[in-house]
């Protein structure tokens, strides 16, 4: 049976750039969420709130949840709930495009930040650069998606994901290298 030994982890001095890139990735996702806020204000604003059908739904919710604050701006509707059903089809589509542009980024963010932070332990400058490219691609994707619909994901989607595949390769290479070395196979 092999004896476990501890290996020291040395964080490269350039890792600070990795942290900056990972932070920028999180900020980018948060900033893209502001696009949904704008769509909410536009589509679920004062005129929407004053509609009789909207008031009836809000009254029913208030009766069921008397301790909750009054709801506004279509919350907690994510685009497929009671309030969204009251939108005109074009308004519903506009709101859901904003939602999908943001959610698509959130769906990829955990993988992307994990790849940047771990690959940055071995290749910090490349990892940081890939994080920046991810941010640029995500902004391009959001702008395209909200303006052109699902076909607007290009070229932003691929631009943001290609560096992630490279970082996956870096992580797998160094992961296997260190794993095999620890097992005495290298």
C-alpha atoms as one frame of an Amber mdcrd trajectory, in Angstrom:
protein
   0.000   0.000   0.000   1.354   3.404  -0.996   2.126   5.915   1.698   0.455
   9.289   1.268   2.794  12.235   1.185   1.954  15.887   1.147   3.132  18.072
  -1.664   3.619  21.800  -1.247   1.496  23.981  -3.462   3.335  27.005  -4.734
   1.148  29.815  -5.959   2.851  31.671  -8.818   3.419  35.391  -8.324   1.414
  36.125 -11.479  -1.605  34.377  -9.893  -2.852  37.807  -8.885  -3.887  38.284
 -12.522  -5.877  35.067 -12.309  -7.758  36.445  -9.316  -8.411  39.686 -11.207
  -9.717  37.743 -14.222 -11.961  35.516 -12.077 -13.326  38.615 -10.357 -13.981
  40.242 -13.732 -15.870  37.121 -14.796 -18.145  37.365 -11.769 -18.618  41.096
 -12.312 -19.482  40.529 -15.964 -22.210  38.062 -15.025 -23.597  40.489 -12.452
 -23.521  43.385 -14.907 -25.363  41.318 -17.517 -28.096  40.872 -14.908 -28.722
  44.608 -15.150 -30.122  43.961 -18.627 -32.891  41.959 -17.027 -33.550  44.794
 -14.586 -34.014  47.179 -17.490 -36.380  44.796 -19.234 -38.337  44.336 -15.989
 -38.750  48.083 -15.499 -39.826  48.511 -19.102 -42.255  45.599 -19.334 -43.520
  45.203 -15.761 -43.504  48.876 -14.777 -46.198  51.227 -13.507 -48.568  50.793
 -16.476 -48.403  47.016 -16.095 -48.965  47.197 -12.325 -52.109  49.293 -12.779
 -53.850  46.733 -14.967 -56.899  45.092 -13.359 -55.712  41.544 -14.168 -52.335
  42.236 -12.577 -53.938  43.755  -9.486 -56.165  40.690  -9.138 -53.140  38.354
  -9.162 -51.269  40.547  -6.686 -54.309  40.644  -4.359 -54.548  36.847  -4.445
 -50.820  36.522  -3.666 -51.114  39.054  -0.833 -53.940  37.027   0.709 -51.865
  33.850   0.554 -48.704  35.562   1.860 -49.829  38.456   4.082 -46.395  38.885
   5.701 -44.596  39.431   2.383 -43.852  42.892   1.031 -45.910  43.974  -2.002
 -44.382  42.706  -5.229 -43.360  44.957  -8.102 -41.629  44.810 -11.472 -42.985
  41.342 -12.208 -41.039  39.659  -9.420 -40.640  36.732  -8.801 -41.601  35.862
 -12.387 -38.659  34.540 -14.404 -40.433  34.764 -17.744 -42.792  31.821 -17.590
 -45.040  32.673 -14.646 -48.350  34.385 -14.032 -47.145  37.897 -14.831 -45.243
  36.929 -17.964 -48.383  35.258 -19.308 -50.038  38.679 -19.267 -47.429  40.211
 -21.558 -47.997  40.582 -25.280 -46.076  37.923 -27.248 -43.415  40.411 -28.410
 -42.938  41.680 -24.837 -42.715  38.129 -23.492 -40.101  37.321 -26.136 -38.058
  40.443 -25.337 -38.063  39.653 -21.614 -37.096  36.026 -22.149 -34.229  36.989
 -24.447 -32.781  39.133 -21.657 -33.303  36.294 -19.172 -31.641  33.690 -21.402
 -28.642  35.907 -22.189 -27.971  36.255 -18.475 -28.803  32.680 -17.522 -26.611
  31.285 -20.281 -23.696  33.112 -18.696 -24.626  31.874 -15.217 -24.872  28.303
 -16.525 -21.268  28.496 -17.730 -19.777  30.648 -14.971 -18.973  27.931 -12.414
 -17.114  25.832 -14.988 -15.307  28.866 -16.383 -14.147  30.291 -13.059 -13.075
  26.833 -11.877 -11.023  26.345 -15.044  -9.375  29.777 -14.704  -8.539  29.385
 -11.014  -7.127  25.865 -11.333  -5.260  26.332 -14.625  -3.866  29.549 -13.174
  -1.872  27.501 -10.692   0.173  26.151 -13.616  -0.177  28.753 -16.380  -1.288
  32.017 -14.687  -0.852  34.435 -17.575  -2.664  32.184 -20.052  -5.449  31.476
 -17.562  -5.967  35.180 -16.850  -6.044  35.975 -20.575  -8.607  33.232 -21.139
 -10.758  34.691 -18.365 -10.703  38.080 -20.068 -11.652  36.508 -23.411 -14.528
  34.740 -21.636 -15.818  38.122 -20.422 -15.589  39.654 -23.887 -17.387  36.699
 -25.437 -20.142  36.792 -22.831 -20.816  40.490 -23.433 -20.927  39.823 -27.172
 -23.301  36.894 -26.603 -25.648  38.975 -24.429 -25.748  41.844 -26.916 -26.359
  39.489 -29.823 -28.942  37.388 -28.010 -31.019  40.349 -26.850 -30.939  41.964
 -30.297 -31.178  38.978 -32.644 -32.649  36.166 -30.563 -31.023  32.742 -30.182
 -29.116  33.126 -33.475 -27.359  36.122 -31.919 -25.323  33.817 -29.693 -22.684
  33.749 -32.402 -19.842  34.706 -32.354 -19.925  35.531 -28.602 -20.723  32.007
 -27.422 -17.838  30.288 -29.196 -15.461  33.172 -28.391 -16.154  32.668 -24.693
 -16.016  28.861 -24.742 -12.953  28.140 -26.898 -10.505  29.399 -24.232 -12.344
  27.310 -21.641 -11.625  24.178 -23.660  -7.949  25.147 -23.735  -7.972  25.616
 -19.987  -9.659  22.245 -19.592  -6.731  20.782 -21.526  -4.244  22.561 -19.226
  -6.048  21.251 -16.157  -6.209  17.704 -17.470  -2.543  17.742 -18.488  -1.273
  18.979 -15.129  -3.837  16.949 -13.206  -2.713  13.704 -14.826   0.947  14.723
 -14.600   0.738  15.314 -10.846  -1.618  12.377 -10.278   0.644   9.938 -12.090
   3.704  11.342 -10.338   2.011  10.923  -6.959   1.227   7.299  -7.867   4.867
   6.722  -8.762   4.065   6.150 -12.409   6.152   9.029 -13.757
